[in-house]
Structure formats: C-alpha cells, structure tokens
Amino acid sequence: MNYLIDKLGYNEVETCSGTGMGFCRFSFTNANGQKLAVVTVNNQPGQKPKLQRWWIDTENR
C-alpha cells in the first residue's frame, strides 16, 4: 500500500489485500459528499494498477 500512496500519490486508498491479485479499494468524495468506490488489481511496484470495478457508494462509512 505504501507504493500506491508514497510513489503514485493515491491518498484515497482505503485498504489493500496482502496476497493474491493485490486488490485495493479507493474512495473518492465529491463536494456534495457523494462517494465513488474503485477497486484495482496489479498494485505492485513496477506495475500499473488496473481497474477491476467501480460503483457509487451509498453506504455511510
């Protein structure tokens, strides 16, 4: 996860799995408080993260 935050500048990272395909979840909030949730794979140093899924998050976290 430090790679995504420190090297790529994604402060929106919520969590990442430590094994397997390396899924990471991001949360982006707009000025109206609406949240966009994004899940990526391939989050390893030297690789570009790839979009796996996105949705408008309706849960309050």
Backbone torsions as a table, in degrees:
resi	resn	phi	psi	omega
1	MET	NA	-32.8	178.5
2	ASN	-59.1	-33.1	178.1
3	TYR	-60.3	-45.2	-178.8
4	LEU	-66.6	-38.2	-177.9
5	ILE	-82.5	-53.8	-173.5
6	ASP	-74.2	-42.0	-175.0
7	LYS	-92.1	-39.3	-177.2
8	LEU	-99.1	-12.4	174.3
9	GLY	80.9	20.9	179.7
10	TYR	-90.4	91.8	178.6
11	ASN	-77.4	-8.1	-176.6
12	GLU	-83.8	2.2	179.9
13	VAL	-62.8	127.3	175.5
14	GLU	-94.8	-46.3	-177.3
15	THR	-161.5	156.6	175.9
16	CYS	-138.9	145.2	174.3
17	SER	-78.9	148.3	-176.7
18	GLY	-90.4	-6.3	-176.5
19	THR	-138.4	178.1	175.0
20	GLY	69.2	-133.6	-176.3
21	MET	-78.5	-5.5	177.0
22	GLY	71.1	49.9	177.7
23	PHE	-64.7	140.1	173.1
24	CYS	-132.8	141.8	177.9
25	ARG	-110.6	134.9	178.3
26	PHE	-118.5	153.1	175.8
27	SER	-134.6	122.3	178.7
28	PHE	-114.7	132.7	-179.1
29	THR	-118.4	132.1	178.7
30	ASN	-89.5	-179.1	-176.3
31	ALA	-63.6	-22.2	179.3
32	ASN	-91.7	3.3	179.1
33	GLY	85.6	3.5	177.3
34	GLN	-75.4	140.9	-176.6
35	LYS	-113.3	134.4	172.6
36	LEU	-104.7	121.9	176.4
37	ALA	-100.6	137.6	-178.0
38	VAL	-133.9	135.5	174.7
39	VAL	-119.2	131.3	179.0
40	THR	-121.5	161.4	172.3
41	VAL	-125.9	171.8	-179.7
42	ASN	66.6	46.3	-175.9
43	ASN	-96.2	40.9	-178.0
44	GLN	-101.3	151.8	176.1
45	PRO	-54.8	136.9	179.1
46	GLY	86.9	-5.0	177.9
47	GLN	-119.6	153.3	176.7
48	LYS	-91.6	130.2	176.5
49	PRO	-58.7	143.8	179.3
50	LYS	-117.3	138.7	179.1
51	LEU	-66.1	128.6	175.6
52	GLN	-103.7	-42.5	-175.3
53	ARG	-164.5	152.6	172.7
54	TRP	-145.0	157.1	177.0
55	TRP	-165.3	160.7	173.2
56	ILE	-82.8	120.1	-175.3
57	ASP	-83.2	120.0	-178.9
58	THR	-103.0	-1.6	178.4
59	GLU	-84.6	146.0	173.4
60	ASN	-88.6	121.5	-179.6
61	ARG	-112.9	NA	NA
